């Protein structure tokens, strides 16, 4: 499953998430996609979308 690095534009909080889509990754962090900078860290097969996405790491904002 793809891994995304998401930064909240307002709070500067950073989250790394495995999710099938960037929008899903933002929702998992509790943010709207319009409030985020999204970077694809690793591509992966996204055919198994029944697997629950995982939040991998949280970092405190600056």
DAVEN-V817026 format. One record per residue. PSI is psi in radians with two decimals (999 if undefined). BURIAL is + if it has 9 or more other ideal C-beta (glycine too) atoms within 8 Angstrom, else -. Layout:
psi & burial
PSI & BURIAL
PSI & BURIAL
This chain:
psi & burial
2.48 & +
2.62 & +
2.33 & +
2.54 & +
2.13 & +
2.28 & +
2.24 & +
2.19 & +
-0.50 & -
-0.93 & -
-0.26 & -
0.23 & +
2.49 & +
2.36 & +
2.47 & +
2.24 & +
2.46 & +
2.15 & +
2.76 & +
-0.49 & -
2.71 & -
-0.71 & +
-0.69 & -
-0.71 & +
-0.74 & +
-0.74 & +
-0.66 & +
-0.57 & +
-0.18 & +
0.32 & -
2.66 & +
2.59 & -
-0.51 & +
-0.25 & -
0.11 & +
2.60 & +
2.24 & -
2.32 & +
2.25 & -
2.04 & +
-0.64 & -
2.21 & -
2.67 & -
2.99 & -
2.28 & -
0.39 & +
-0.42 & -
1.16 & -
-0.03 & -
-0.32 & -
2.36 & -
2.22 & -
2.64 & +
2.37 & -
2.11 & +
-0.68 & -
2.41 & -
2.44 & -
2.52 & -
2.53 & -
2.85 & -
999 & -
